[in-house]
Amino acid sequence: MKMRMIGILAAAFLTVSCAGTSSKVEAPVSLSKDEAVAYEIINTAEVPEKAMVILAPRLEANLKSAGFNMVEKDKAAKRIEIVVEKYRMRHGANRVLFGAMAGSDHILSKVTIKDVKTDAVAGQFTVQSKNPTANGTAKGLIENHADKIVQMLNK
């Protein structure tokens, strides 16, 4: 009976602590692939450079492969502002040794699409990525976060 209870508690714990990415749309995204767009990452969460060198190239590659007309900042009709508001990554050893007990890895970004000429907001959403488990890597979470941002822009 005791082993059964431990099994039930372990299953419940694993179910509650699943990794995931969520998004919330504040203003529907209005971004045509014909429009010239540029993006900017604003790092208010003091994301370390080793994480930014994963995030920025992944965003750039995904935006291009999704068919967006990427141009330099001064030639853009729309600007995609990606503000990284929260960032926390556990050390790999903590993740393995303590799993969910060491807290969770998470990234929260607010994405705003603006018209360059008028500065009017053409769309806005947030993307939050979490990993409370010992599974996965920091690199994988950062790449999934970038993927989700582009998926939301591509809707």
JOQUI-V753758 format. One record per backbone hydrogen bond with DSSP energy under -0.5 kcal/mol. NH is the residue of the N-H (numbers start at 1). CO is the residue of the C=O. Records with the same first field share a line. If there is no record, write none. Layout:
NH = CO, CO
This chain:
5 = 1
6 = 2
7 = 3
8 = 4
9 = 5
10 = 6
11 = 7
12 = 8
13 = 9
14 = 10
15 = 11
16 = 12
17 = 13
18 = 15
20 = 130
22 = 128
24 = 126
26 = 24, 124
27 = 124
30 = 122
35 = 32
37 = 35, 69
38 = 78
40 = 80
42 = 40, 82
43 = 41
44 = 42, 84
45 = 84
46 = 43
51 = 48
52 = 48
53 = 49
54 = 51
55 = 51
56 = 52
58 = 54
59 = 55
60 = 56
61 = 57
62 = 58
63 = 59
64 = 60
65 = 61
66 = 62
67 = 64
68 = 63
69 = 35
70 = 68
71 = 37
75 = 72
76 = 73
77 = 36
78 = 36
79 = 114
80 = 38
81 = 79, 112
82 = 40, 80
83 = 81, 110
84 = 42, 82
85 = 83, 108
86 = 108
88 = 106
95 = 91
96 = 92
97 = 93
98 = 94
99 = 94, 95
101 = 98
102 = 99
103 = 100
105 = 131
106 = 88
107 = 129
108 = 86
109 = 127
110 = 83
111 = 109, 125
112 = 81, 110
113 = 123
114 = 79, 112
115 = 120
116 = 77
119 = 115
122 = 113
123 = 113
124 = 27
125 = 111
126 = 24
127 = 109
128 = 22
129 = 107
130 = 20
131 = 105
141 = 137
142 = 138
143 = 139
144 = 140
145 = 141
146 = 142
147 = 143
148 = 144
149 = 145
150 = 146
151 = 147
152 = 148
153 = 149
154 = 150
155 = 152
